[in-house]
Amino acid sequence: MHPRRVPLRFAAGLLTCLSLGACNGEVPPTDATSTPQASPDPTPLTSARSAQSLSSLVPTTPMADFVVTSVKGPASLQLGAALQAVVTVCNQGDASSGGSVPVELYLSADTVITPDRPLVPASDVRLGAYSMVQVPAPAPGQCATVRPFVTLDGPVNVQGAYYLAAWANPRHGPPPVPERNLDNNVRVGPRVGVGNQPDFVVTSVTAPTSALKNQPFLASAKVCNLGTGSGSVSARFYLSADATIVSHVPLTPASDTFLSEVTVGHLQPGQCQRVSHPVSASPVLEGPYTVGVMAVASNLAPELDLENNSRASAPIGIGFRPDLVVTSVAGPGSLAFGQALTAQARVCNQGTQAGRAPVTLLLSADERLAGTFFGFELPDFVLGSQDSGMLEPGACRDLPFQANAPSVTPGAYYLGAWVDLDNGVQELSEANNTRLSARLGVGHGPDLVVTEVSGPSSLAFGQSLAAQVRVCNQGTAASVPTTMELRLALDTNYHGEESSLGSASVPALSEGACQVLSLTATPDLFGHPVEGSGVLVARVDGANTVAELVEDNNSTSGARIDIGSRSDLVVTALSGASSVRVNEPFDVQVTVCNQGTLGTQAIVHLYASDDEVITPGTGGQPGQDLHVATKYLDVGLDAGACHTTTVNATALGIPAGTYFLGAHVELRSPGIAEFSDENNTKAAGRLGVGDKADFVVTSLTGPASVSTNQPFNLAYEVCNQGTVSASQAQLHFVLSPNDAIIGQPDDRFLGMTEAPALQPGQCTTGTFTVPPGHAPIGRYHPGAVLRAPPSVVEFFTDNNLRVGAALTVTY
């Protein structure tokens, strides 16, 4: 197929940034909402000041230009309490001012910030009204972050939600620091609940990707209290055509379809509870919907914020149709002109009916794949197309693509896969048919990336940290020497306001080569040693001294680092019985680690859960999951220490059924906070309770390559990990082009053998010989599928198959 040319897409953005003098070596996006000081905060910059003339945007002399790129605060605040804010000020001008930049903090009922000088009826409440926050003036292109504590000195007498805003270098105060533009200095941040009331929010909603009409499916939600007071709450489940959830009380034309209401319980400030509930939907039209959950205070008790109580799930298709999606696209990290490209796209059917469609691979200069209908021109390069093959609901298939790199302008591109590009298949959703790969550089040049950043999980005040950074050249040409800088940041993005930990030299790297760099440093914690969390962020070639195929993929963040003097308990391993009879004892091995900086003692609780999310009881209230056992560890856990213990449990009081076995660890001393209480649980394997068998194919091995004219052997092991004996079963062997699901129409049946009757805990091994000529030419995965007779009732049936490593069949 002849490649089609990519149009010029960045001309408008290039002209815009050149006219503003803000390119900084990079071409900005052409999105109509982009501004020269765009930040992750979606709230618009607003103020009460008049607009400045256009001539002031193009100064004749260098000047500073300060903008607030981020302002953050707590989710809630008691009346009269002090507030700790996090404010980041950047200088997007071309000169330094020296000294510091004054910043005012406000609480406002809306996003229009009105100063209190002069004081008018519309003035907002200024925090710390008797003194301004001083931020060290950053150099051009740099940022500075401060974390001030401020008091609520203004008359906030009404409990409720207020916007937190920061105003840098205000002209209504003392003479402002000279800068280019005083009309871009306000940033409106998140809402803060002020008062002594609860604030219920839904932090997550999960549901299956598809469901049949009128058939029940399990939906779950996590409800938290982010307020300052306690209260009782319930969760209302809705079916919605969009992500905006509208209550049916009172009923309006915009109300969503009410499904069910579940009691969550009484939540203390900071406490969360997960609820799961079976719901069913019967919409008039088949298609994509969302499951929405709304947190409702019992007896309609007052809350700090009533506008943050709902959340919607990812789309769920309701009806009897297929829903074909591309779940991943993988390709090379870079591509030279004319070089052969090998890529792979995984296509899945997450609908409720079997289906198939063509899959097209494209090369795109941006994240927007441009479609076509029946032959109209595509602005992206078409690299190939092939049929997905028939996919049953839940089935996936990996499709390989091969093509030559087209002649395009050197730079950064995406590989995109589009299933059903011409919309020839009626699906539950038509909006989820595309997927992009990670960006790849096309052309001749280096491409430096940070592939790994590692460091300690916690850090005490004043303690040095040792970090390792892996830098690679994934381009098509060697790089010249440069540097790598490491910083400690508040989030995973590189802004320049992070606490610098130093730099290291990066040698010249040939294409495909990597270098591991080590640094040891003591962070200054931004001058404010407040307990909290940060991340290591590494950036290679921050000064852009190396001309690369991709210039904005040079930074990567590592795992979270907890800072301060606290413990942090985690369950790192959990193993035990796979089945047990009702009321019988069983043992579970649990490994607990303290990845904090302070020693402590721990308590371990075991739970049986309907899902992999372990929800323990808190505050004296029972949890959603069934409590199985408790053990007080008889040893203390120093910082960095781990301990493995055996917990004696019993299935007493657990109804017969199937569960996930989980553990929750907590401090023995109540009232002492950890660095995080979000990592205290872990779910292990599944647990069957009752009197059932459970066939499991535990292993399947074969050769890496075979000749189609020669026999070969597949070795297997089958076990019964149930609680009662299982009679003889059949073991079927297949070759499949798919490593995710065995049993598709294009699987090649090889033969079968008998698995003998097995007692509980008994295993059998054997070898199956594949006759000559049964394996066609190609690359396949061997599969073994155990089919038990109808008389055998098992705990689980999805563990009756095993997929082996890939084997290649040749002549």
N, C-alpha and C positions, 0 to 999 in steps of 0.2 A: 504494500500500500504506500502510495506516495505521501510523504509528510506534508502537512499544511502549515502555512506560515503563522507565526504568532504575531499579533498586532502590537504596535507600540502602546503601552498602557500607563506609562509613568510620566508622560510629557507634562500633564497638568500639574502633578505634584512637584516635578522638578522646577517648573517655572515659579510655583508658589514659594518653595523654600528659598530659591535664589533671590526673589523679591524681598523676602523677610530677613535674609542673611542668617538663616538658622539651619542650613543643611548639615554642617559639622561632618561632612564627608559621607553622609548617608542620604538616600532619597526617601522622603517621608511617604506614608501611605496616601492614596488619593481619596480615601473615604471622606465624604462631605462633612462628617462630624469632627474631623481631625483639626487640631489647633496646634500652634507652635509649642504650647506648653502642655500638650496632652499627657494625661497620666492614667493609671489604672482606675482612678476614682471616676465613676460615671457622672457624678453630680456636677452640674455646670458651675463655672465661676460666676458669681453674682455679687453685685455691690450696689450702692446707692449713688455712685459717682457718675458724672457725665462722661461721654466718650471723648477720647483724645483725637486730635487731628491726625490725618494719615501721614502728614509730613514728619511727625515726631517718630514714626516707626522706621524711618530711614535717616538716622542721625549722620551728621558729618564728622563727629568726633566719637571715639570709643567711649562707651558707658556701660555700667552694670545694668542688669535687668533681673530683678528678683521675682520669683514665683513660688508659691506654696504648692508643692506637688503632692503632699499627703498630710492629713491630720487625722489622728486616731485617738480614741479614748475608750473607757470602759463601756460595757453594755448597759449598766445601770449605776446609779449613784444615790445614796441616801441624802436627804435634806441636811445641809450643814456639813457634809463630809468634804474632804479635799479630793480633787480630781487629778489624776496623772494623765497628761496628754503626751502624744508623740507627734512632733511637728518636724517636717522636712522642708527646708528652703533651698532652692537651687538658683544659680545665677546663669541665665541663658543669654546674657549679654556678652560683650567682648572686652570688658575691662573690670578691674578689681576696685572695690571701694575702701577696703580696710575696715578695721574696727568690727562693729556688730550691726545686725539688722534687728530693729525692734519688731515684735510680733504681739498682736492682741488676740485673745481667745474669747469667743462669744458662744452663748447658748441662744438659739433662735427657734421660734415656733414654725418658721418656714425657711426656704432656701435663699431669701433675700436678706442680706446682712446690712443692718442699719446701725451706724455707730451711736454711742451714747454721748458724743460731743459734737454739736449741741444736743442736749437731752430733749427728745420729742416723744409723743405718745407711741410712735412706731419703733423706738430704739430697742435694740436687743440687749440682753444681759451680758455684760462684760465680766469675765472671770479674772480674779486677781486685780480688781479695778485700781488699786493703788500703785501698781508697778507693772511694767511691760516685761514680757519674756524677751531676753536678748539671745539672738542666734549669731554665732560667729559668721561674719560675712564670707561666703564661699567665693573662690576664684572662678573665672569664666569656665563654664562647662562642668563645674563641681557643685556638690550639694553639702549641706550640713544638717544634722538631726539633733534635736534636743528633746528631753523628756521632763518637762517641768511639772511640779505639783502646784496647782492653783486652787484657790478657795472660791466658793460661790458667794461673792459679796453682794450681788444684786438681789433684787426682790423677787425671787422665784417662790411664790406662795402656792402655785397650782401644780399638783403632782401630774406628771405626764411625760411625754416624749418631746425632746428638743434636739435640734440639729447642732452639732459641734462644728464650729468654723474657726479658721485662723486667718488673720489679716496681717500681712507683712508690710512693714514700712508705711503705716497709714498716714495720709496727708492731713488728716483732721487732728493729729496729735502734735507733738513737738516737730520742729522742722525735719522733714524726712531726709533720709540718706539720698543723695542724688542718684537717679537711675533713669533709664531710657523711657520706661512706661510704667505709670502708677495705676493703670487701670486693669492689670492682670494679677493683682496681688492677693486676691481672696480665694480661699478654697473651702468649700462646704463639705464636711465629712459625714460620718454616720450619725444616726440618731442615738441619743442617750436618754434612758429612762431615769427621771429624777423623782424621788419620793420613797415611800415605805410600803410598796405594794409588789406583788408578783408581776412577772412579765413572761407569759407562756409563748413559746415559739416551737414550730415544727422544724427540726434541723435536717431531716431526711425522710424521704418516702420511697419505698421500693415496691415494685410489682413486676410480674412476668412481662416478657416482651409481647406476648399475644395471648388471647383467650377466646373461647367460643362464646357466642351469645347465650345467656341464661345458664352458663356453667360456672360454678364457684371457682375462684382463684384466691390465693393468699396474698394479701397486701400488708405491709408493715410500715410503721412510722416511729421516729424517735422524737419525743416531746421533752423539752427542757424548760426550766424556769430560770431566766436570765435576770430576774428582778432582785429586789432587796427584801421582799417579804415572801412568806410561804402561802400555799393555797392548793385547793383541789381542782383538777382539770379532767376533761374528757376529750376524746378525739372523734371528730365527725369525718367520715369517709365520703367522698363525692366522685362522680364521673364527670369530667369536663372536656370540652372540645379544645381547650387551650390551657396555658399555664396560670391563668388568673382564676382563683377559686372564689366563687361568690356564694354566700350562704343562702339557704332556702328559708331562713327565718330573719326578716320577713320575706315572703315569696315575691320575687320580681321577675320581669322577663329575662333578666340576665342571670338568674339563679342557675346553679349547676344541679345535676341530678343527685339527690341524696341517696346514699347506699346503706350506711349503718353508723351507729355511734357506739364507742367503746369507752368504758371508764379507765382512765389512766391511774388516778389515785392522787395522794397528797404529795406535793413536791416542795422540798426546801430550796432556798436560793442556791443556784448552781447545780441542782440535782436534775438528772435526766432519767427517762424511762422509755423503753421500747415496747410497743404493743403490736401484735400481729392479729389479723382478723380475716376470716374468709368472707369474700364479697362476690356478688355476681352482677352483671350488667346486661341490659337488653335494649340497647339503643336502636332507633329506627333505621339508621344508616350504618353500614359496615365501614370501618376505617380506623384512623388513628385517634386515640383519646389519651387523656392523662388521668391518673388517679390522684385526687387532691385530698389533703387532710387539713382540717382546721382545728386548732386547739381552742377549746371553749372553757372558760372558768366556770366552776360549779356555781349555780344560783346567780350567774351573770355578775359575779363579784368584780370590782374594779381592778384594772391592770394599769401598769405604767404606759403601755403602748398597745393599742388595739389594731394597729395596721401591719403587724408582723406575725400574725397568728397562723398563717396558712402557707402551704408549700405543695407543689405538684411533683409527681413522679416523672421519670422519663416516659416518652410516648409508649403506649400499649395498643396493639392492634386488636380490635374486637370484630369478630366475624369468622367466616369460613372462606379464607383465601390464603395464598402464599404471601410471604413477605421476604423478598430476597434482599440481602444486605451484604456489603463488602466489609468484613471485620478487620482486615489488615492488608497492607500493601508493602512489600519489602523489595528493596533494590540496592544497588551499590551506593557507597557514600559519595562517589564522584564518577564522572564519565568523560573520557576524552572523545573528541570528534571522530566519528567513524568507528569507535570501539563497539564491540558486541555487548549488548545489554542483556542481562538475565534478571528477570523479576518474577515475583510470585504474588498472586492475590488470593486471599481466602474468601470464599463466598459461602454464606450460610442462609438457610431458610428458617427465619424465626416466626413464621406464620403458623397457620393451623391446617393448611392443605398443601399437598405436594406441588412443585412448580419448577420451571426452568426458564432461562433467559440468556441472551448473549451478554458477554462481559467484555468491555472495551478498555484498553490501556492507553492512557494519554500522557503527554509531557506538557506541563503548564508552568508559566512564569509566575503565577500567583495562586492563591488558595481558592479561586473561583473557577471551577471546571465549567467551561462553556458548552452547553448541549446543542443538540440539533434535532430536527424531526425529518426523517425520511430523506436524507441526502443534502440538506442545506449545509452550508459551509461551517466547519468548526474552526474557531480561532486558535485552538490548542492543537498540538501535534498528535496525530493518531499513530500509535506504535503497533497496534495489533488488536484482534478481537477473536473470541472463541466462545463456544456454547458452554454454559455451566454444567450441563447434564441435569437429569431429573434429581431433585433434592426433596426428600421427605421432610416433614416438619422436624426441626431440631438438627437436621443433618448439615454438614459442612463439606467443602471440597477445596483443595489447593490447586490452583490453575497456574501452570508455568507459562511465562512469556519470554520470547527471545526477539530482539530487534537490534538494529544498528542506531547509534546515536546520530540524530539529525544535525545539520549545520545550523546552529542558532547563535545568537549573541552570547558570548561567554558570561556566566553568572550563575545565580541560584535558581533552581527549578524544583518542581514536585512531580513525582509519578502519581497519577490518579487513575483509579479503577472505577468504572461506571457500569453497573449491572442494569440491564433493560433500559438502555439509553433512549430508545425510541418509544418508551412507554407502551410496549406491545403486550405486556402482561398486567392484568388487573390484580393489584396487590392491596394489602391492608393499609400500606403507607407508600406513597410515591416520593416522599421527601428524605429517604434514608438510603438512597441507592449509590452513593459515592463515598469514596474514602481516599485520603491522600497519604503518601509515604512521608517519611522525614525528608527534609530538603537535601538535594544533592547538587554538587557543583558540576556544571557542564563546561568543558573547555580545557585549556592547558594552564595549570597554575596550582599552587598549594591551597590547602584548606585546613587551618589549624583549629582543633576543637579540644575541649577538656572533657574527657570521657569518664573520669572518676575523681571524686573528692572525698577523702576519708579523714576522720578525726575522732576525738573522744565523744562519748555520749553525754558526758556532763563535765562541768568545770567549776571549781571553787574560786571564790574571789582571790585574785592575785596569783592564781596557778597558771603555769605555762602549759600550752597545748602543743602537741606534735601532730602535724598533718601531712598527708601525702596527696599529691595531685598528679594525675596521669594525663599527659598532653600527647595528642596524636595528630599526624598529618594525613587526613583522609582525601587529599587532593590527588591531582594527576602529575604534579611536578614537585621537586624539592623546595623546601622553604629555607629562608635565611635565618640566622640567629635572632632571637627576640627575647622578651621577658614575660613572666607570668606573675600576676599580683593576686594575693590572697587577702580576703576581707571577712570580717564577722558581721553578718547582716541580720536585720529583723525579719526578713522574708527571703524568698527564693530568687528575687530579681536583683540584678546588679544596677544600682542607682548612682554610685559614687559617694553616698553619704555613710557608707559602712565604716566600721572601725578597721583600719588597715593593720594587717599582721605581717606585712613585708612582701618581698618579691624574690624571685629566683630566675636565673638565666635559663633560657630554653635554647639548646643548640640547634644547628641546622638539622632538619629532619627530611629524609628522603620520603617519597610517597609510600604510604602504608606503615611508616615507622612511628614508634611511640617512645616517650621518655617519662619516667616516674621521678618527680621532684619532691623533696622533703623540706619542710620548714618547721621551726620551733619558735614560738613567740608567746608573749604575755599580752593579751588584749587589754586596752584601757577601759573597756566597757562603756565607751562614749562619755566618760567622766561621771557617770551616774551608776554606781554599783547596785542596781536593783535586780532582785531575783526575777528570772524569767527565762525565755528561750531565744535562741538565735540559730543561724545556719552559717556554715562556711560557704563562701562564694568565691570561686576562682575564675580569673579572666586572663586569657593569653592574648598577647599583642594588643593591649588596651590602647596604645598610641597609634595603632593602624600603620605600623612601619612595614608590614608585610602585605603585599598586594595579593589578595586571596580571591578565590572563586565565590566564596560566601563570606561576607564581612561581619554579619551580626549573629553568628553562632559561636562566639568565642568564650562565653561564660557558662558555667554550670555550678549548681549548688549541691551540697552534700546533705547528710542527714541532720536532724535537729540536734542542737547542743543545749542542754539545760545548764543555766548559770546560777550559782548561789550555793547555799548550804542547806540542802534537803536530800532526802532519800528518794528513790524512784524504783518501785518494785514492779517486776515484769515476770510473767510465766513464759519461759523459753521452750519448754518441752513438756509433753503430756502423753502418756501411753498407758494402756490397760486392756482389759478384756474387750472383745468385740461383741460378745453376747453373754447374757446371764439370765437365769430363771428368776421369776418373781420371788422376792424375799430372800434370795441367796446372797451371800457376801462375795465381794470381789475386791481386788487390789488395783490401785492406780499409782503409777510413778509420776511425780511432778517435780520439775526443776524450776526453782525460783531464783532470780538474780536481782541484785540491787545495783542498778546502773546510775545511781545518784552519787552525791559527794558526802553523805552523812550516813553512818551506820544505823541500823534499826532492827527490830524484830517483827516477824510476820505471822499472819494467819492465812491458811489456805482453805478455800471452800470448793467443793465439787458440785456441779449442777448437771442435770439432764435437760436438754433444750430441744425444742422443735426445729430450731434452725441453728446456723453457725454463729449467730449473734448471742453471746451469753449476757443475760440481763439479771444481775444479782439484786437482792434486796438491799435497800439503804435506809438509814434513818429509822431503823426498827420496823420498817414496812417490808412485807414479803415481796420477793421479786416475781417476775413473770415466769421464770424457769423453775424446775423442781430441784430443791436442795437435796443433795445426796449425802454429803459428809463434810466435817470440819476438822482441821488439824492445826494445832499451835506448833510452829516449828520450835524445836528444842535448842536451836543454835541461833546466835545473832548473825546478822548479815552486814559485814563491813562494806564500805564503798567499793564497788567493783566485784564483790564476792558472789558466788552462786552456791546453791545447796539443793541436792536431790533427796527427796523423801518419798516414802511409801505411805499412801493414805488408804486406810482400811475402810471400805465403803460397803453398803448393802443396798439391794434393790427394794427394800422395805418401803411400801407406800407408792412405788412407781408403777403406774398401770402398764400392762403389756402393750408393747408397741415399739417403734423405732425412734431413736433420739441421737442427738449429738452430745458427746461427753465434753464438758468444759470445766475450766478451773478459774477461780477469781482469787487474787491475793490482795491483802490489805494490811495496813499497819496495825500492830497490837495496841498502840497508844492512840486512843480516839482524839480527835480535835487537832491533830498534827497534819499539816498539808504536805503532799508529795509534789514533785515537780509536775507530774501529770497523773491524773486518775483515769485517763482514757486508754491506757495501755496495760491495765491490770488483769485483763481476761484473755483467755485463749481457748479455742475450740479444737478438739482433737478428732480422732476417727469417730465413726458412728457406733452406736450401742443398741443392740437388739435386746429387748426385755420380753421374756415369755418362753414358750415352748415351740420353737420352729427350727428348721434346718437353715443353712446358709452356704450354698455352694460358692466358691471363689476360685477363679483361675488366677493363681498367684504368680505364675511366670510362663513365658513363652520365648524361646530362643531358637535361632536358626543361623545359617551362614550369611555373610555379607553379600556374596555373589554366587550365582549358580548358573549352570548351562541348562538351557531348556531341554536338551536331549539326555540329561543325566538325572537320576533320582537324588533327592536330598532329604534330610531329616529335620523335623521340628520337635524340640524337646519341651515338655510341658509339666506343670505341677498343678493339681487340683486339690483343694482342701474344703472341709466342712467346718466352718467356724461358727456354726449354730449351737443350739443346746439339745437337739434330738438328732437321731440318726437319719441319714438320707439314703434313699434307694438308688439303684443304678441309673445313670443318666448318659446322654449322648454328647460327645464333644465333636463339633463341626470345625473344620479348618478352611480358611479362605485366604485369598490374596486380594488386597484392596489398594486402590490408588490414594486412598484417604486415610490419614492417621488419626482422625477424630472419631468417626462413627463407622463401625463395621455393620454390614447388612444392607448396603445400598445396591441398586440394580446392577451396577457395573462391577461388583465384587465377583471374583472367580472362585467357584467352589472347588476345593481340592479333595475332599473326602471326609470321613468321620471314623470315630472309634468309640468304644464304650468306656465310661468311667465307672468303676465299681462302687458298690454301696460303701458309705463312709460313716463312721461313728463321730460324735462330736469331738472336734479337735484333731481328727485324723486326716492325713494327706496321702495322695498317691502320685507317683511320677510315671512318665512314660515317654515313648518316642513314636512319632507318626512319620512314616515314610511317604513322601510325595512321589508318585510314579513319574517316569520320563514323559515329557510332552504336556503335562498338566499346567505348567507355568508359562504364560506367554512372555514374549520379549518386552522388557520395560523395567520400571522401578516401582516396587510395591512394598506394602507393609503386610506381613503375615498376621492373621487374626485367628483366635480360638474362641468359639462361642459355645457355651455349655447350655444344653437344653434339657431341663429336668422334666420328668413325667408330671402329669397333672396332679398326681397324688402327693407330690412334695410341695409343701407350703414353706416359703422362705421368708426370712426377715427382709432381705434385699435381693432384687433381681438385676440391678444395674451393675453389679460386680461379677456377672457371669461371663464376661468377655475380657479378653486381653489382647492388646495390640503390641506386636513385636517391633524390633528395630527394622529399618528399611533394608531390603535386599534387592539387588539388581540381577535381572535375568538376561543372559546374553546367549548368543548362538554357541 
